[in-house]
């Protein structure tokens, strides 16, 4: 009696590799969104800021209902230029 091959055997090598790759990309997307939720109490506590990275700073310098956003705006000869602006606070205060 001849048995049918397992369904996994009929899948192309590309399809076998694409599923773990998509899973890895999904984990990476979750990790980067978690990094965006960092809120510091002082601007001096911010670690090395990367180009395009945005960090929230709750130091009380913005009006009620807003929070300071510090972002890496552009490269300069001395490093990354930081830009600060007040943005609406989303959600409840932690």
PESULLIN-V677761 format. One record per helix or strand of 3 or more residues. SS is the DSSP state (alpha for helix, beta for strand). FROM is the first residue (numbers start at 0). LEN is the number of residues. If there is no record, write none. Layout:
ss=SS from=FROM len=LEN
ss=SS from=FROM len=LEN
This chain:
ss=alpha from=6 len=4
ss=alpha from=12 len=24
ss=alpha from=42 len=3
ss=beta from=53 len=4
ss=beta from=65 len=11
ss=beta from=78 len=10
